[in-house]
Amino acid sequence: MKSSSYFAAPLLSFSVAVLCLVPLTAHAADLSITKAGPATTTVGSNVTFTLSGATNGTLGLPNGVVVTVTDTIPNDFTSIMVLSSPTWTCHVTGQVVTCTRSAAIPGNSAYPLITVGAVAHVAGNYQNCANISYVPIVTTPPDTNLANNHSCVNGVISAGVAHDVNITKTLTGTGPFPVGSSVQFTLHPGNSGPGSLSIGSGDVTVTDTVPAGFTYQGWSGNGWNCPSPAVNTVSPFTITCNYIGATVAGGNALIPINIAIKANAAGSFQNCSDIAYNHSPGDSWMGNNHSCVPFVVGTTSSWPMTAMVNTYNAGTPFGPQSVDIAVGGTVTFRNVDASSGWVINCVSAPVPCFAPLTLGAAPGNTRNTLPGTFPTPGTYVYHIVGYFINGTIIVH
């Protein structure tokens, strides 16, 4: 009888470790924005809009999450600028204001206020809207409530009350002006009001139209910029001047503009100036926006004057004589008496009379009544005292 035997297999013991992965919960912040602005304004008025961003609920945003606010200003406005934006970095491109920041912010918190300025330009209804958003990261997924990320303000721009600007032009001197001389004008612009409406830098443009026959010598006038044309430009041309001075209330004059041109040709001319208000609704009355002055340029020989040659015989007493003379003309007293001299006394003149002149007895002795030329046209009366053989008065 055989006996059987066996070996019992050892019992094996295993330990199994179970790793449970618990996902981290990523929470999205809820941003919101509120835009505010005036319901009504007028053309030309400065307008302020405010942008108020915030985090809603208990969840904020960690440091490094970029938040962006955009504000698209409608074309009804110009001169857009960011007036205030603490902790934001802002810039303006065309009609769009863009502001960003990446600093941490807790939940239920308001962002620093963004203030935007603009000038109302076109009358009518407008809508101005702003948006807020952030760039999501791993631990901060996108905003799931976009309904409050957009805000608009509606308003009306009215035409308002139109300005009334005016201009008057004056000429320095009366002419006629010699060819080659400087002809000077003064332009007198003003703000006719109404009294509550002021004029400031950029509000007014003045133009001066110069006819052919002149060369531009330049301009002067504080508070004005007249960039064109260049000095020494030959006419015809238009001088353009923009107001850049201090604010002027209604009913007051602006600083005058002085214009100088050189006369290149003889003739009768007219020089005109215009003024324009640069913003809508424009000027309420155009009847005082245009002013002209006529003037004459001519050579000495073409000016009104009396050409006279008087000869007196021996022993003839010479009483007061008069002659009409133009600027640039001279009177020559010629004494050909070898034995008797002359004393020439000024009786009257449009300027202070010249001192008595003495001409000696030597034949051919000559003397002008004034050095060079007479300073102004008019009638000059003089009296020659003496007896002579032949005396001649010549008007040039």
C-alpha positions, 0 to 999 in steps of 0.5 A: 500500500502506497502512501501519498504525500503533498506539499501545501502551497504557502498563502500569499498576502497582497496589499493594494493601495488605492489612490483617489484623485480629487479634482481641484475646483476652478472658480470663475469670477463674475465681472460687471461694468456700469457706464454713466453719462449725460442724458442731454448735452449741446454741440460744442459742450464738454462731456464726461463718461464714467466706467465702473467695473466690479467683481460680483460674488465672493470670488475675485481675481488673482494677481496676473489675470489681465482685465480689459475695459473698452469704451467705443465713443460714437462719432458724434464726439471728438477730442476724446481723452482719458481724464482719470484712471487710477491703477489702469493703463489706458490709451485712445485709438480713434474713437476707442478707449482701452484700459487694462490692469492685472493686479489682484482684486477680491470678490465683491469689490469695485475697480477704480473708476475710469473717467473719459472726456469728449466734446459733443460735435454733431446734433442727434441721438447717440448710444455709447457702450462699454465692455469688461472682460478678463483673460482666463487662466488654468485656475480662473476659467472664463466668466460664465455670466456675460450678461453684465459685462456690457453697459450702454448710455443713451443721450441726445445732443442738441444744436444749442445756440449758435455763436456770432463772430464778426470781423472788421478790416482797416487800412493803415494810411490813405494812399495812394501807396508807391510801388515798392512800398509796404501796405499794411492792414489790421484785422479786428475779429470779435465775439458778438455773443450771445454773452454766455458763449465764449470763444477759445483756442481752436474755435475761430479761423480768419482768412485774408485774400490778397489779390495779384500784384503783391509780396507777403511780408508777414503778420503779427498778433498775440493769440494767433497762428498764421502758418500759411503762406510763407513770407515772400510768397507772391500773390494771389494767395490766402493768409490763414490764421487760427485762434490759439489764445485765451478764452474771450466772452461774448460781446468782446473783441479778439486780439487784432491781426496785423498783415503787411504786403509789398506793392509790386504793381500800380492799380486799384485794389480791394483786400478782403478778410473773412472769419468763421466759427469752427464748430456746429451749429456754426455762425448764427449770422454771416452778415458780419463775417466779411470785410473789405478795404479798397486802396490805390497803388501808383507811381509818383507821376500817376498821383493827383498833383498840380504840375506848375512852372511859374516865372516872375519878372523883375520887380514883381512882388511874390505873395503867398502861393499854393501847390497840391502835392502828393507823397514823394513829390518835391517843390524846387524854388530856383532863384536866378537873380544874381543880386537879390536873395529869397526868404521862403516862409511856410504859411500852411501845410498838412504837417508842421510847417518847415522852417524858413528857407533862404536862397542866396543871390548866386545864379542857379542857387536851388533849395528843396522845401523839405529834405527828400520828399513830402511826408503826406499829400495835401496843399502846401502854401508858402510865401517868397519875400524878395524882388528878383529878375527871374524866379521859377517855382517847379513842382516835381 
